[in-house]
Amino acid sequence: MTIEISVGGGQLVGSRELQEDAYLIKLPRGANAAVGPTLLIVADGIGGQYGGDIASQLAVKLFAAEIANQLKPPMQRNSKDTAPKILGPASIAPLDANSNIPAVLLQALNRANKQLATAKARNPELALMGSTFVAALIYADQLWWISVGDSHLYLARKRRLAHKNVSHTYGAFLDDEAFLGNVVEQATPRERKRLTSSMDGAEIPRVDCPQMPLQLELGDVVILASDGLDALSEGRIVFIVDAANSAEECATALLSAVNQVAHPRQDNTTVVVYRYGSAPVQRSAAVEIDFDFTKTIQ
């Protein structure tokens, strides 16, 4: 049975002068399109620091390149030939039952972070740049993710919204301490939003990368978003998801709803929406798509 999907994404600048978010949607193509992996990324450059927009764009591109490199098909040497041959799409092994996808994601994140450090070292003006980061790798009905900071990964299922990834903020830390019964200090909303982990070239203090994938069900909607989406209540998000006929329509409606709130200090907002089942494929021309995970090794 072929499962239909739809994918969409978009951005708002909000009240900010500069768009410091970046996002990427990469879909498999060619002979492997029906079963190949999909990569979704949202990064939010840290506001108030020069180069936030550069940090988010670099984080996205460097991570995607590392994932692409790790998911290239293996090479096989024919005993009759001297030149190695590339195994075809049907032979791709990185995403089978024996694969350690969390390790792949973590390695890609760390390598991209090291390259970010190199870029900062070459340009002292970028010394303080950094970014939050969330990426989802979807293969068949399984979803893996990795995240750093306060960008979101939501699962909308049967008119309920679940925040799946860990938020690396001081407020989340205080909430965890309170849940454990520890006495916590009072913090202002601004203090609660302070990041406790980010992707900035230094060692990353905290990374959320579950060892087991999320099993998708027909009708599930996955949303990756920067924290600008916090302008909407969870109930409003669920209402929009339920009313949309495709992921692209959902992404457009979410951004429109944020715009309608008209918060005077509205942050940049980026959303990427993936709908599993019950809708035809929709591919946005506004983002990079058709990424070939099976390209030959040069």
Protein Blocks (a to p, Z undefined) as FASTA:
>chain_A
ZZdddddddddebjafbdcbdcdddddehjllmmmccddddddddehiahklmmmmmmmm
mmmmmmmmmmpccddddfkbmbdcdddfklpmklcfkbcfklmmmmmmmmmmmmmmmmmm
mmmklmmgccdddddddehjaccdddehjbdcdddeehiacdfbdcddfklmmmmmmmno
pacddddfklmmpcfbdcehiacfbacddfbdcdddehiacddddfklmmpcfklmmmmm
mmpcbfklmmmmmmmmmmmnopaklccdddddddeehiacdddfkbcehiafkbccZZ
